[in-house]
Amino acid sequence: MTPDTTTADDPHRLPRTVLPRRYRIEVEPDLEGGTFRGELSVEVEVVRPVTRVVLNALGLDVRDPSIDGRPAAVTTDAEGQRVVLDLDAPLPAGPATLQLRYTGVLDEGMRGFYRIRFAGPDGAERAMAATDFEPTHARRAFPCFDEPDLKATFAVTVVAPPGTTALSSGPVEAEEPLPDGRCRVRFAETIPMSTYVVAWVVGPLELTAAADVDGVPVRVAAPAGRLGLTRYALEAGAHALRWLAGYFSIPYPAAKLDHVAIPNFASGAMENVGCVTYRESLLLADPARASQVELREIVETMVHETAHMWFGNLATMRWWNGLWLNEAFATFMELKGTEAFRPDWDVWTAFAPGRAEALAVDGLAATRPVEYPVGAPEDAEDMFDVLTYQKGGAVLRMLEQYLGEETFRQAITRYLSAHAYGNTETTDLWDALEAVSGQPVRATMDGWILQAGYPIVTARRGEDPATVELGQTRFTYRPGDQGTWRVPLVLRASVAGEVQQRRVLLHGPETVRFDGPVEWLVVNGGGWGFHRSAADASLAPPDLAACTALERITLVDDAWATVLAGSPPDAFVRLARQLGDDVHPDVWTVTARALRLLDRVADDDERHHVAALTREVATPAWRRVGWEPRPGEPAAEAMTRATLLELLGTVGADPDVRAGAAERWAAHRRGGATVGGDLLGPVVAVVAAGGGVDELDQLVDGYRDAVTPQDRERFLRALPAVEGEQAARRCLELATNPAVRTQDRPALIAGVLAGRQGGAVGWPWFEAHADELASSLPPHLLFDALAGAARIPERDAADRVHRWLADHPLPTSRRWVAQLEERLELTVGLAGRLRGGMAAALAGGTAEGPGAARR
């Protein structure tokens, strides 16, 4: 398909007068010197005669360009991220070949082609280099037509330094040893694809033997010395490829699939064709030391990235406004594929906390539609957020549950087959779903994708006791714009002691009839809907045990949302007290989030009221699971044990739990009774929360001496939980210590900002170091560091944050900053309402009356 030619007047788009068809790239990194050189040859199609060819390039020194042997003059447009090649006579329409040489800086900014320094198995510093191109960073590694609809094939050659291994998107075609010990590695040509998914990696890597998945070799690559941590990923990667090929009913489109661990990586993973790159903790693990959640995250991430091979790489969005087509669908598929791998993980319920975070953001005035116009390259960065991934994935699941799983799957296969190796718009997906289902998918989904926000669905008893009257209005934390959605509902009601379901596509007010008087009703039946719900108290289930885990999560989360919106916490506290000995981990994950924020906004002399409520609601479940696993217990109980341990030992300040954690930590440090993977993270979090400088030193040592990536992240997350000014300053010093990886620094900064020293210590430090952080962190990691400021509850400190952000625009998404400031105001508002009256506020939700626990 020839792309359109309508971009001539768009300053952020390349002209469609010259189109790429085949790239030949040779690149040679100097790992010690921090530079690289390249040679580029691009076979192009000249659509109409031109004297000018425009490519994207950023930070590259382009030399000796020619087209069909004719030299061209070079002009660099740094602001436009372009290089312009001018000829002295028109280039005729038809095929042509563009050639040039270039050099670039191999920096450590985790974008484009960058360098990573890390400790090898002997402790000595090693270096490697890797690419990370999404959304618009391929232009940092080679001059190119860096837009998703300008697809071409790629034949890559890497000149690898002595003692290193090179990988790329295609399989190795030839290796040529050079006299000085280097090796020229030529890779086979790829399928037609976008620039942002080509990749190469070079460094001291070790690879597993290939697993054969229906003729496709699958390998895992790790930095030297870490090959022993690849077995689990190889099993998960083989499952992902086999299961997805079956789901899509389309063979894997490339020749091989490598999964590569990168020691310093800005995102979680990147779906490069044939050469997927990962943060180490999402690929490498020792199953005997990892928690169930950590192992699940590895499988989910590998399925997500492998799903992109079809949904994103085979069929690609035409422009970045359609990014959600890639990421939301891969999020949806990661859950379905992981469910097939380990049904006992109950991944759809585990997705609920992420969906709850998306609901929290989408209730803000500063939210955005899932899909919106994208102009400048930096606008594309804005789309990598919880709305694209979690909201997008949630509305796809909502649609699938409404249409039926097999209908949905057949439509996806139809969509991918129709657009293989091409580019698409969102409407192409709706057309396929409508064709297979016969349902008004476009009219339904436009409201969810092209409109910001979501509704709260209300339900009340009708005059006829067998009816329920439904309505909707937009949910917002503060008064704002309204909207209307077509809401796919699955209503679940008890009628004469039996549960009945009704499917409704709610657009306006509607009355729904059941077969008899309605005793109770769950508006968000199954918990799949991306909306909030509010029903008459008389319709509430008499016991939360009548609800599924996902329904319980939605009820708790909806109740907490009303608290942030200004209501008293009575309904949330009442539901929390009804949980009893509930042992579903994600019910407690959502409940714990709310209790942690209550603890954060409480005055020092009122925190014991939050702690007492926490112990009251969580102790029954903790007694049920206890410290020690039961033989053959479900995986969910291990996750629940971890969640409850951390909640009771931190927010709950439970003396017995803290003593048990300290005892186990001391034994673990002595090398005796080591703490298992499921509990080590919570144990160190509890030790941190109840500790001081000595415990901080122990956790720093744990971070530095970590054997696995998971251990390193556990200690990293725990460090900011040590309370006190001295501990906060130590954490912030670590955040700029070269021994701490760049990818890890935002967690330390955000943790301090979110903690009790956030306003007094964390924010002044951020102001003083903002320029340094802005120059060393990619935009999304800079925001991750800043994000903890949303939990500062003090009015004076919050005003200082607002003033500074107004005067110091940061090189990160303006929308993300606006959302942070709005969430900061919600925190300050909550503190203003509850401080000084926390005891009374938390006593309001009794366990009496309708909906009380009867366990």
C-alpha positions in Angstrom: 0.0 0.0 0.0 1.4 3.4 -0.9 1.0 5.9 1.9 -1.0 9.0 1.2 0.6 12.3 0.1 -1.4 14.6 2.4 1.4 15.5 4.8 3.2 18.1 2.9 2.1 21.0 5.1 2.5 19.2 8.4 5.7 20.3 10.1 5.9 17.0 12.0 5.5 14.7 9.1 7.8 13.8 6.2 6.7 14.5 2.6 5.4 11.4 0.8 7.4 12.1 -2.4 10.1 9.6 -1.6 9.2 6.3 0.1 11.5 3.7 1.7 11.5 0.1 0.5 14.7 -1.5 1.8 17.3 -0.3 4.3 20.9 -1.7 4.4 22.5 -0.5 7.7 26.0 -1.2 8.9 26.8 0.1 12.4 29.9 -0.1 14.5 29.9 0.9 18.2 32.9 2.0 20.1 31.9 0.8 23.6 34.8 2.4 25.3 34.9 5.7 23.5 31.1 6.1 23.6 30.6 6.7 19.9 29.3 4.8 16.8 29.6 5.1 13.1 27.3 3.9 10.4 26.8 3.3 6.7 23.4 3.5 5.2 21.9 2.5 1.9 18.1 2.9 1.3 16.3 1.7 -1.7 13.4 4.1 -2.2 10.5 4.7 -4.6 10.4 8.3 -5.9 6.7 9.0 -6.3 7.2 12.2 -8.5 10.3 14.1 -9.6 12.0 15.9 -6.7 15.3 17.8 -6.0 15.0 17.3 -2.3 14.8 14.2 0.0 14.0 14.6 3.6 14.7 12.1 6.3 14.5 12.1 10.1 17.8 12.4 12.0 18.7 13.7 15.5 22.2 14.1 16.9 23.9 12.5 13.9 26.7 13.9 11.7 25.7 12.9 8.2 28.5 12.7 5.5 28.9 11.9 1.8 25.3 11.5 0.8 24.4 10.5 -2.7 21.4 9.3 -4.6 21.9 7.0 -7.5 25.6 8.1 -7.4 24.8 11.8 -7.6 26.2 13.8 -4.6 23.7 15.7 -2.5 24.1 18.8 -0.3 23.3 18.2 3.4 21.3 20.6 5.6 20.6 19.6 9.2 17.4 20.8 10.8 18.0 20.0 14.5 14.7 21.5 15.7 12.7 19.6 13.2 14.8 16.4 13.8 15.5 16.2 10.1 18.3 16.0 7.6 17.6 17.5 4.1 19.4 16.2 1.0 19.4 18.6 -2.0 20.3 17.6 -5.6 21.3 20.0 -8.3 18.8 18.4 -10.8 15.5 16.6 -10.4 15.5 13.0 -9.4 13.0 11.1 -11.7 10.1 9.1 -10.5 10.8 5.4 -10.0 13.3 3.4 -7.9 16.5 5.0 -6.6 19.2 4.3 -4.0 20.2 6.7 -1.3 23.6 6.2 0.4 25.4 8.1 3.2 27.8 7.7 6.1 27.2 9.0 9.6 28.5 9.1 13.2 26.8 9.5 16.5 27.3 9.6 20.3 26.8 6.4 22.2 25.4 8.1 25.4 23.7 6.5 28.3 20.3 8.2 28.0 18.4 5.0 27.2 17.1 6.3 23.9 18.1 5.6 20.3 21.4 3.6 20.3 22.9 3.9 23.7 25.5 2.4 26.0 25.0 0.4 29.2 27.7 -0.1 31.8 27.2 -2.8 34.4 29.2 -5.1 36.7 30.2 -8.5 35.2 30.2 -11.8 37.2 33.7 -10.9 38.4 32.6 -7.5 39.6 34.5 -5.7 36.9 32.7 -3.1 34.8 31.4 -4.3 31.5 29.8 -2.4 28.6 27.2 -3.2 26.0 25.0 -1.1 23.7 21.4 -1.5 22.7 18.6 0.2 20.8 15.3 1.5 22.1 13.4 3.4 19.3 9.8 3.8 20.2 8.2 6.1 19.5 10.6 8.4 17.5 14.1 7.5 18.5 15.3 5.4 15.5 16.4 8.8 14.0 19.0 9.0 16.8 20.6 5.8 15.5 20.4 6.2 11.7 18.9 8.7 9.3 15.5 7.2 8.3 11.9 7.7 7.4 10.9 7.5 11.1 7.1 7.2 10.8 5.1 4.1 11.4 3.4 3.9 8.0 6.6 4.2 6.1 7.4 0.5 6.3 10.4 -1.2 4.7 12.6 -4.2 5.1 15.9 -4.0 7.0 19.2 -5.8 6.4 21.4 -4.9 9.4 25.1 -5.6 9.8 26.9 -5.0 13.2 30.6 -4.8 13.5 31.0 -6.2 17.0 34.0 -5.5 19.3 36.2 -8.4 20.4 34.5 -10.7 22.9 31.0 -9.5 22.3 27.9 -11.0 20.7 25.6 -9.1 18.3 21.8 -9.7 17.9 19.3 -8.0 15.6 15.8 -8.4 14.2 16.8 -11.0 11.7 18.8 -14.3 12.1 22.5 -14.3 11.6 23.3 -14.8 7.9 27.1 -14.6 8.0 30.0 -13.8 10.4 33.3 -12.4 9.2 36.1 -12.3 11.7 38.3 -9.2 11.2 42.1 -9.1 11.8 41.9 -6.9 14.9 39.5 -9.3 16.7 36.2 -7.5 15.7 33.6 -9.5 13.9 31.3 -8.3 11.1 27.9 -9.9 11.7 25.4 -9.8 8.9 21.7 -10.4 9.7 19.1 -11.6 7.3 16.6 -9.2 5.8 13.5 -8.6 7.9 9.8 -8.5 7.0 8.4 -5.1 6.0 8.1 -3.1 9.2 8.3 0.3 10.9 11.5 1.9 12.0 10.6 1.9 15.6 10.6 -1.9 15.8 14.0 -2.6 14.3 16.7 -3.4 16.8 20.3 -4.5 17.4 22.2 -5.2 20.6 25.9 -5.8 21.1 27.8 -6.8 24.2 29.0 -9.6 26.5 25.9 -11.7 26.1 25.1 -15.4 26.6 22.3 -17.2 24.8 20.2 -20.3 25.6 19.9 -23.1 23.2 16.9 -22.4 20.9 13.5 -23.8 21.7 11.7 -24.9 18.6 8.2 -23.6 18.5 6.6 -25.0 15.3 9.7 -24.3 13.3 10.5 -20.9 14.9 13.7 -20.8 17.1 13.1 -19.0 20.4 16.1 -18.0 22.6 16.7 -15.9 25.7 19.9 -13.7 25.9 21.4 -12.5 29.2 24.5 -10.5 30.2 27.5 -12.9 30.8 27.1 -14.7 34.1 23.3 -14.6 34.2 22.4 -17.4 31.9 21.3 -19.4 34.8 18.3 -17.0 35.3 16.9 -17.7 31.8 15.1 -21.0 32.1 11.8 -19.7 33.2 11.7 -17.0 30.5 12.5 -19.6 27.8 9.5 -21.7 28.9 7.2 -18.6 29.1 8.5 -17.3 25.7 7.8 -20.6 24.0 4.3 -20.8 25.5 3.6 -17.2 24.4 4.6 -17.8 20.8 2.7 -21.1 20.4 -0.5 -19.9 22.1 -0.7 -16.6 20.3 -0.2 -18.2 16.9 -3.1 -20.4 17.7 -5.3 -17.6 19.0 -4.7 -15.4 15.9 -4.8 -18.4 13.5 -1.9 -16.7 11.7 1.7 -18.0 11.8 4.4 -16.0 13.5 5.5 -13.5 10.7 9.3 -13.4 11.4 12.1 -16.0 11.1 13.2 -16.1 14.8 12.5 -14.6 18.2 15.1 -13.6 20.7 14.2 -12.2 24.2 17.1 -10.0 25.4 17.8 -8.8 29.0 19.2 -5.2 29.1 20.8 -4.1 32.4 19.7 -0.5 32.1 16.4 0.0 30.3 13.9 2.9 30.3 10.7 0.9 30.0 9.6 -2.6 30.9 10.2 -4.1 27.5 10.1 -3.2 23.8 8.5 -5.3 21.0 11.2 -5.1 18.4 10.6 -7.6 15.6 12.6 -10.8 16.3 14.6 -9.2 19.1 12.5 -8.1 22.0 14.4 -6.2 24.7 13.5 -6.2 28.4 14.4 -4.7 31.8 16.2 -7.6 33.5 13.6 -8.1 36.3 11.0 -8.8 33.6 13.0 -11.5 31.9 15.5 -13.1 34.3 14.5 -14.9 37.4 15.3 -17.8 39.7 11.9 -19.5 40.2 13.0 -20.7 43.6 13.7 -17.2 44.8 11.0 -15.2 42.9 7.5 -14.5 44.2 4.4 -15.6 42.4 3.7 -12.0 41.4 7.2 -11.6 40.0 6.9 -14.8 37.9 3.5 -13.7 36.7 4.9 -10.3 35.6 7.5 -12.1 33.5 4.9 -14.2 31.7 2.6 -11.2 31.2 5.4 -9.1 29.8 6.5 -11.8 27.4 3.0 -12.5 26.2 2.4 -8.7 25.8 5.6 -8.2 23.7 5.0 -11.4 21.7 1.4 -10.3 20.9 2.8 -7.2 19.3 4.5 -9.3 16.7 1.0 -9.6 15.2 -0.9 -6.6 16.7 1.4 -3.7 16.1 4.3 -5.2 14.0 2.3 -7.2 11.4 -0.6 -4.7 11.3 0.5 -1.3 12.5 -1.2 1.9 13.3 -0.9 4.5 10.6 0.2 7.3 13.0 0.8 7.7 16.7 -2.8 8.7 17.5 -3.6 4.9 17.0 -1.0 3.8 19.5 -3.7 2.4 21.7 -4.4 -0.2 18.9 -0.9 -1.6 19.7 -0.7 -1.3 23.5 -4.3 -1.8 24.6 -4.6 -4.9 22.6 -1.3 -6.3 23.8 -2.4 -5.6 27.3 -5.6 -7.5 26.7 -3.7 -10.4 25.1 -1.1 -10.6 27.9 -3.9 -11.5 30.3 -5.5 -14.0 28.0 -2.1 -15.7 27.2 -1.1 -15.7 30.9 -4.4 -17.2 31.9 -3.7 -20.1 29.5 -0.2 -20.5 31.1 -1.4 -20.4 34.7 -5.1 -20.4 35.2 -4.6 -20.4 39.0 -3.1 -16.9 38.9 -6.6 -15.5 38.2 -5.0 -12.8 36.0 -8.2 -11.0 35.1 -8.9 -10.2 38.7 -5.2 -9.4 39.2 -5.7 -6.8 36.4 -8.2 -5.0 38.5 -5.8 -2.8 40.5 -4.3 -1.5 37.2 -7.8 -0.8 35.9 -8.6 1.0 39.2 -5.6 3.2 38.6 -6.9 4.0 35.1 -10.3 4.9 36.5 -8.5 7.2 39.0 -6.7 9.1 36.3 -9.7 9.1 34.0 -11.8 10.7 36.7 -9.6 13.8 36.6 -10.4 17.0 34.7 -7.0 16.7 33.1 -7.7 13.3 31.6 -7.7 12.7 27.8 -9.4 10.4 25.3 -7.7 7.1 24.6 -7.2 8.3 21.1 -6.5 11.9 20.2 -4.6 13.9 17.6 -0.8 13.6 17.7 1.4 16.2 16.1 4.9 16.7 17.4 7.0 13.7 18.3 6.9 14.6 21.9 3.1 14.3 21.8 3.5 10.6 21.0 5.3 10.2 24.3 2.1 11.3 26.1 0.3 8.2 25.0 2.4 5.8 26.9 0.3 5.9 30.1 -2.3 4.1 32.1 -5.1 5.3 29.8 -3.6 3.7 26.7 -2.7 0.4 28.4 -5.0 -0.2 31.3 -8.1 1.7 30.2 -7.7 0.5 26.6 -7.2 -3.1 27.8 -10.2 -2.8 30.1 -12.6 -1.5 27.5 -11.5 -4.3 25.1 -12.2 -6.9 27.8 -15.6 -5.2 28.4 -16.4 -5.4 24.7 -15.2 -9.0 24.5 -17.3 -10.1 27.4 -20.3 -8.4 25.8 -19.9 -9.8 22.3 -18.6 -13.2 23.3 -15.0 -14.5 23.3 -15.1 -16.6 20.1 -16.9 -13.8 18.1 -14.2 -11.4 19.3 -11.4 -13.8 18.4 -12.7 -14.4 14.9 -13.0 -10.6 14.3 -9.4 -10.1 15.4 -8.1 -12.7 13.0 -10.2 -11.1 10.2 -8.6 -7.7 11.1 -5.0 -8.9 11.1 -5.4 -10.9 7.9 -6.9 -8.0 6.1 -4.1 -5.6 7.1 -1.0 -7.8 7.3 2.2 -5.9 6.5 0.2 -2.7 6.2 -1.2 0.1 8.4 -4.6 0.7 9.9 -6.9 3.1 11.7 -9.0 2.4 14.7 -12.1 2.2 12.5 -10.6 -0.8 10.7 -10.8 -2.8 13.9 -14.4 -1.7 14.5 -15.3 -2.7 11.0 -14.0 -6.2 11.5 -15.8 -6.6 14.8 -19.1 -5.3 13.4 -18.8 -7.7 10.4 -18.4 -10.7 12.6 -20.7 -9.8 15.5 -23.5 -7.9 13.7 -23.4 -5.4 16.7 -23.0 -1.6 16.5 -19.4 -1.8 17.7 -18.2 1.6 16.3 -21.1 3.5 17.8 -20.5 1.8 21.1 -16.7 2.1 21.2 -16.3 5.6 19.9 -17.6 6.9 23.2 -14.9 5.0 25.1 -12.0 5.7 22.8 -12.6 9.2 21.4 -14.3 10.7 24.5 -12.5 11.4 27.8 -13.7 10.0 31.0 -16.3 7.3 31.9 -19.8 7.1 33.5 -21.1 6.2 36.9 -24.1 4.0 36.3 -26.9 4.4 38.8 -29.6 1.9 39.8 -32.7 2.2 41.8 -35.8 0.1 42.4 -38.7 0.7 40.0 -42.3 1.0 41.1 -42.7 -2.6 40.0 -40.5 -4.6 42.4 -39.4 -6.8 39.4 -37.8 -3.8 37.7 -34.6 -1.7 38.1 -34.2 1.8 36.7 -30.8 2.6 35.3 -29.2 5.9 34.5 -25.7 7.3 33.9 -23.7 10.5 34.3 -20.0 11.2 34.0 -18.0 10.5 37.0 -15.6 13.3 38.0 -13.9 14.1 41.3 -14.9 17.7 40.8 -17.7 19.2 38.7 -16.7 19.2 35.0 -17.8 18.3 31.5 -20.5 15.7 31.0 -20.8 12.9 28.4 -22.8 9.9 27.4 -21.6 6.4 26.7 -23.1 3.2 25.3 -22.4 1.1 28.4 -22.3 -2.7 27.9 -23.7 -3.9 31.2 -24.1 -7.4 32.6 -26.5 -7.0 35.5 -26.5 -9.7 38.2 -29.5 -9.9 40.5 -31.0 -12.2 43.0 -34.6 -13.1 42.4 -36.4 -15.5 44.7 -33.0 -16.7 45.9 -31.7 -17.5 42.4 -29.2 -15.3 40.5 -30.3 -13.9 37.1 -28.3 -12.0 34.5 -29.4 -9.3 32.1 -27.3 -7.9 29.3 -28.0 -4.2 28.6 -26.4 -1.7 26.2 -27.2 1.4 28.3 -27.3 4.7 26.4 -30.0 6.7 28.1 -32.3 6.0 31.1 -33.6 2.4 30.9 -35.8 0.1 32.9 -34.8 -3.5 33.2 -37.2 -6.3 34.1 -36.4 -9.5 35.9 -38.5 -12.6 36.5 -39.6 -11.5 39.9 -39.0 -9.0 42.7 -35.3 -8.1 42.9 -33.7 -8.9 46.2 -30.2 -7.5 45.5 -28.3 -6.3 42.4 -24.7 -6.0 41.2 -24.7 -3.3 38.6 -21.2 -4.1 37.3 -21.9 -7.9 37.1 -18.7 -9.8 36.8 -16.8 -6.6 37.4 -15.8 -6.2 33.7 -17.2 -2.8 33.1 -15.0 0.3 32.9 -17.3 2.5 34.9 -18.3 3.1 38.4 -21.7 2.2 39.9 -24.0 3.5 42.6 -27.1 1.5 43.6 -29.8 2.1 46.2 -28.7 0.8 49.6 -31.7 -1.6 49.5 -30.2 -3.2 46.4 -26.8 -4.0 48.1 -25.9 -7.6 48.4 -26.4 -8.7 52.0 -23.0 -10.3 52.1 -19.9 -9.6 50.0 -19.5 -13.4 49.8 -22.3 -13.2 47.2 -20.0 -11.2 45.0 -17.1 -12.4 42.9 -13.6 -11.2 43.8 -13.7 -8.8 40.8 -17.0 -7.4 41.9 -15.8 -6.9 45.5 -12.8 -5.0 44.1 -15.1 -2.7 42.1 -17.3 -2.1 45.1 -14.4 -1.1 47.3 -12.7 1.0 44.6 -16.0 2.8 43.8 -16.6 3.6 47.5 -13.0 5.0 47.8 -13.5 7.1 44.7 -16.4 8.8 46.4 -14.2 9.6 49.4 -11.7 11.4 47.1 -14.5 13.2 45.5 -15.5 14.7 48.9 -17.8 12.2 50.6 -17.2 10.9 54.2 -15.3 7.6 54.3 -18.3 5.8 55.8 -19.1 3.6 52.8 -15.5 2.6 52.2 -14.9 1.8 55.9 -18.1 -0.2 56.0 -17.0 -2.3 53.0 -13.5 -2.8 54.4 -15.0 -4.1 57.6 -17.1 -6.6 55.6 -14.0 -8.2 54.0 -13.5 -10.4 57.0 -11.2 -13.3 56.2 -11.4 -12.7 52.4 -8.2 -14.2 51.0 -8.2 -12.8 47.5 -4.9 -10.8 47.1 -6.2 -8.1 44.7 -9.2 -7.2 46.9 -6.5 -6.4 49.5 -4.3 -4.6 47.0 -7.1 -2.1 46.3 -8.1 -1.8 49.9 -4.5 -1.3 51.0 -4.0 1.6 48.5 -6.8 3.5 50.2 -5.5 2.7 53.7 -2.0 3.9 52.8 -3.3 7.2 51.6 -5.4 7.6 54.8 -2.2 6.9 56.7 -0.3 9.5 54.6 -2.8 12.3 55.2 -3.2 11.6 58.9 -1.4 13.9 61.4 1.3 12.2 63.3 -0.9 11.9 66.4 -3.8 10.5 64.4 -2.0 7.7 62.5 -2.8 5.2 65.3 -6.5 5.5 64.3 -5.7 4.4 60.7 -3.4 1.7 62.1 -6.2 0.4 64.4 -8.7 0.3 61.5 -6.1 -1.5 59.3 -5.5 -4.2 62.0 -9.3 -4.5 62.5 -10.1 -5.2 58.9 -7.0 -7.2 57.8 -6.2 -9.4 60.9 -9.0 -12.0 60.2 -7.6 -12.7 56.8 -4.1 -12.7 58.1 -5.0 -15.3 60.8 -6.4 -17.4 58.0 -3.3 -17.4 55.9 -0.6 -17.0 58.6 3.1 -16.8 58.2 3.7 -20.3 56.8 2.3 -21.7 53.5 0.0 -24.6 53.7 0.9 -27.7 51.6 -0.8 -27.4 48.3 -2.3 -24.0 49.0 -3.6 -21.9 46.0 -1.1 -19.5 44.5 -3.5 -16.7 45.4 -3.1 -17.4 49.1 0.7 -16.9 48.8 0.1 -13.5 47.2 -2.5 -12.6 49.9 -0.1 -13.5 52.6 2.5 -11.1 51.1 -0.1 -8.3 50.7 -1.5 -8.6 54.2 2.0 -8.9 55.8 3.1 -5.7 54.2 -0.2 -3.9 55.0 -0.3 -4.9 58.7 3.4 -4.3 59.2 3.5 -0.9 57.6 0.2 0.9 57.8 -1.1 -1.3 60.6 2.1 -1.1 62.7 1.1 -4.5 64.1 3.8 -5.3 66.8 3.6 -9.0 66.3 3.9 -8.7 62.5 6.8 -6.3 62.9 8.6 -8.6 65.3 8.1 -11.6 63.1 9.4 -9.7 60.1 12.5 -8.5 62.1 13.2 -12.0 63.2 13.0 -13.5 59.7 15.1 -10.7 58.3 17.8 -11.2 60.9 17.9 -15.0 60.1 17.9 -14.2 56.4 21.0 -11.9 56.8 22.8 -14.6 58.8 22.2 -17.0 55.9 20.1 -19.4 58.1 16.4 -19.6 57.5 16.2 -17.6 54.3 12.9 -15.8 53.5 11.2 -17.1 50.4 10.5 -15.1 47.3 6.9 -14.4 48.1 7.7 -12.9 51.5 11.1 -11.3 51.1 9.7 -8.1 49.6 7.0 -7.6 52.3 9.5 -8.5 55.0 12.0 -5.9 54.0 9.2 -3.3 53.5 8.0 -4.0 57.1 11.6 -3.8 58.4 12.0 -0.5 56.7 8.8 1.0 58.0 9.7 0.1 61.6 13.4 0.7 61.3 16.0 3.5 61.3 19.4 4.2 60.0 20.8 0.7 60.8 18.0 -0.9 58.8 18.6 1.6 56.0 22.2 0.5 55.8 21.2 -3.1 55.7 18.8 -2.5 52.8 21.4 -0.5 50.9 23.7 -3.5 51.2 20.9 -5.8 50.1 20.4 -3.7 47.0 24.1 -3.7 46.1 24.6 -7.4 46.8 21.4 -8.6 45.2 21.8 -11.9 43.3 18.7 -11.6 41.2 17.0 -8.6 39.5 13.9 -9.2 41.7 16.0 -9.0 44.9 17.5 -5.7 43.7 14.1 -4.2 43.1 12.7 -5.4 46.5 15.4 -3.6 48.4 15.1 -0.5 46.2 11.4 -0.2 46.8 11.8 -0.6 50.5 14.5 2.1 51.0 12.2 5.2 51.0 9.9 3.5 53.6 12.5 4.1 56.3 11.0 7.2 58.1 12.8 10.2 59.3 14.7 13.2 57.7 18.1 11.5 57.8 16.8 8.4 55.9 15.0 10.5 53.3 18.2 12.5 52.6 20.2 9.3 52.3 17.8 7.9 49.8 18.0 11.0 47.7 21.8 10.9 47.8 21.6 7.4 46.4 19.4 8.6 43.6 22.3 10.5 42.1 25.0 7.9 43.0 26.6 6.4 39.9 26.4 3.0 41.5 22.6 3.2 41.2 21.3 2.4 37.7 19.5 5.2 35.9 16.4 3.1 35.5 16.2 2.7 39.3 16.6 6.3 40.4 13.0 7.5 39.8 11.7 4.9 42.4 13.9 6.3 45.1 12.9 9.9 44.4 9.2 9.2 44.0 9.3 7.1 47.2 10.7 10.0 49.2 8.3 12.5 47.7 5.4 10.2 48.6 6.6 9.7 52.1 6.2 11.7 55.3 9.3 13.8 54.4 8.0 14.5 50.9 7.1 18.2 51.5 9.9 19.1 53.9 12.8 17.2 52.4 11.8 15.6 49.1 10.4 18.6 47.2 13.2 21.0 48.0 15.7 18.4 46.9 13.7 17.9 43.6 13.8 21.6 42.9 17.6 21.7 43.4 18.2 18.7 41.2 15.5 19.2 38.5 18.0 20.3 35.8 20.3 17.3 36.5 17.3 14.9 36.4 15.9 16.4 33.2 19.2 16.0 31.4 19.7 12.4 32.5 16.3 10.8 32.5 14.0 10.2 29.5 10.7 12.2 29.8 8.6 9.3 31.2 11.2 8.4 33.9 11.5 12.1 34.8 7.8 12.1 35.4 8.0 8.8 37.4 10.4 10.5 39.7 8.1 13.5 40.1 4.9 11.5 40.5 5.4 10.9 44.3 4.6 14.6 44.9 0.9 13.9 44.3 0.8 12.4 47.8 2.0 15.5 49.7 -0.9 16.5 51.9 0.3 19.8 53.5 -1.2 22.9 51.9 1.9 25.0 52.2 4.1 22.4 50.5 1.5 21.7 47.8 1.4 25.4 47.0 5.2 25.5 46.7 4.9 22.5 44.2 2.3 24.4 42.1 4.3 27.6 42.0 7.6 25.8 41.1 5.9 23.8 38.3 4.3 26.9 36.9 7.7 28.6 36.7 9.8 25.7 35.6 8.3 23.7 32.7 9.8 20.2 32.6 10.7 18.3 29.5 8.0 15.8 30.2 4.3 15.6 29.3 2.4 18.7 30.2 -0.7 16.6 30.6 0.9 14.2 33.0 2.0 17.2 35.1 -1.5 18.6 35.1 -2.8 15.3 36.2 -0.3 15.2 39.0 -1.2 18.6 40.2 -4.9 17.7 40.2 -4.2 14.5 42.2 -2.1 16.6 44.6 -5.1 18.8 45.2 -7.3 15.7 45.9 -4.7 14.6 48.5 -4.6 18.0 50.1 -8.4 18.1 50.1 -8.7 14.7 51.8 -6.2 15.8 54.4 -8.2 19.0 55.0 -11.4 17.1 55.5 -10.1 14.4 57.8 -7.2 15.8 59.8 -8.2 16.6 63.3 -11.2 14.3 63.1 -9.7 11.0 61.8 -11.1 8.9 64.7 -14.7 10.0 64.1 -14.3 9.7 60.3 -13.1 6.1 60.6 -15.7 5.1 63.1 -18.5 6.0 60.8 -18.7 2.8 58.8 -20.1 0.2 61.1 -20.7 -3.4 60.1 -24.4 -3.1 61.0 -27.4 -3.2 58.6 -27.7 -4.2 54.9 -24.5 -5.5 53.5 -22.9 -6.4 56.9 -20.5 -9.3 57.0 -22.0 -12.6 58.0 -19.0 -14.9 57.8 
